């Protein structure tokens, strides 16, 4: 469908807008008398097509190709996504600008949190547990995390896991695996929880674990960093760049490696302290990024190179 019949064309052109930035992966109109900027958030379907239906893959292929080719500038939050755009869509490097998101003290709408005693009573929590906040999409890799806990159990180490986030259809497979491994008393899926409860969970957990197979930019990592909770994560996509230290990342396909890092993250005091020190250093790094300047530079660039 040609962009010339878009009902938005006349609205935008009459408004005298200098630049249109649509913070999503497709825009309502292209080819107008001002630059159109889009934000590409991820390209997971190109890495893990098995996690998408054929219809979803076709939709993304058609719309993302059109969007990247017809927009005047593409904004991404991390280098990894820029590399994907360049690799799969063959556009000039100058067309893709990395603009990291600002690191705010609070990303939640409310900075209040539920106290530990209330949380333990409300969700029947154990005194010690690890936390994984994520929807149960298949690429979030809950199954391997659960299997890593089973490996620890075989070694006589009991680790309790609390997961938050919306339950998808894949949750039924996760639930079946929990029963098969006899981990019913060790693993809790709370579903979606209020923000103040989630903040409270961050504040009382022993360790945040992020075993995902794909992550454009990890909100659980930044939240753990904000609350100075030890965190370990998989060594894929943008996560190693975010973490900064190889000591705290693992192969998400290797359950034994994951289990060992979980053990160290809970019981090794020196490992935990090094982790917290690293998080403080990473926090300073992200706080030093001038996000507004990055976006303004991108806008000035596309405006100066725009030709109608």
Phi, psi and omega in degrees: 000125183288146180289348184291340181262009180294131179292345181280341186304307184295322180298311183293319184289328177287334185284348180065037182285139179281315181214140172249121175244113178261113185280042175218180193272357173219150179249157180284345183204148176226171174065038179254184188275022171211158182295142175248122180248136176239162174246123174264120185269322178194165177225049185300326184297338179278339179265323183228069181299337182293344180271002182234149174287163178300322179296318179295320180293319179295316180301312181295317182301314183291309187286322181289323178298313179298317183295314182292320182288323187267342175286161182269338179206144177244125177256135176229162184264339182221159181299325183301320179289322176301316179299323178295316180299315181293321183290314190267339185242357171054045177258160178297145180301328182294344181278348183243119181246133178272120179231091181300147178289150179292144177265102179269158178297326178223129173262345178285158179290331182228131184271003177287157177218154179283137182289157186303314184298319179294319179297315182297323178286320183293319185248007180054051185277150171281163181297325180235136179200160172257157188235134172226102178270110181190143171298155185274046170293152184298323182289347178287347165069034178300323185301315181289327176297317179295320178294329177292326177292326177295321177298319178294321179299322178295338178268005181085016181248117180261120179239127179266135183243131173244125178244139174238164179119157182300139179271121177266183178299332180294342181300327182296326175291321178297314181300319179297319180293323177300315179295317182299325182269358179069036183253020183304325183272358183249339187239129179235129174252111186271349185072202178289133179237156177299155182302318182294330175290318181296317177299318178298321178297319176301321186285340182246355180285155177279330189198138171260130181242132180234090185268015189302152177272342180208134180207116177288310176206122192269110176294318177302325178296313182293327177291319176298320178297318181297318184266007177053048175261130176309137183220139173236153185209168179286160186263044184240160176043237187273352188296315178300322177297319179293316183290316177086338181234127182293337183301335189252014179239157184219163175284117185291349176268351184256099184293327179293318178296319178297316181299318181295321180288327174298314180301312181295322181295338180262315193253345182265103186298320181292320176300314180298318181293319177298323179297314180295319177299318178297319179298321178297319179292320179293325178297317178298321179297312182292328177291337181279348181284127179266087186299318182300320179297321179298317179291318179297320177298320178296317181294317179298321182296309184292327179292319183286338182256004184279135178226127180250000000 
